[in-house]
Amino acid sequence: MSGTAGIEYCHNEEFVGECYDGDVILMTSALYGRMAVGRCVKTDFGFVGCYKDVISELHERCTGRAYCSVRVPDTELDNTDPCHVDLKSYLQATYICIAGHYSPSVNCKLIIMRYSH
């Protein structure tokens, strides 16, 4: 298995999930907002710590596929209203690559439940 761990995707950046050799993406975490001061949020003006768990949105777009991308900002993720509308949010996402194949008719939640047990 390979993957990405704890990576921040700031404003005007792009999350890219990619697997090779017949493996597919399994999203393991996804938060959208202003989680902490760091690479994407330089200064805490009192608006840090607001975020939404957007794993279901990223599962829908990425899990079970060999490739996916999400550009920040993202309209669907912004609609989760993680922080004040005037603040720039960023994405923090992780995934692993697992053996499998993409099937649009398969429920991703079922795949994840089977994988995690």
Buried (B, 14 or more C-beta within 10 A) or exposed (E): EEBBEEBBBBEEBEBEBBBEEEBBBBBBBBBBBBBEEEEBBEEEEEBBEBBBBBBEBBBBBBBBBBEBEBBBBBEEBBEBEBBEEEBEBBBBBBBBBBEBEEEEEEEBEEBBEEEEE
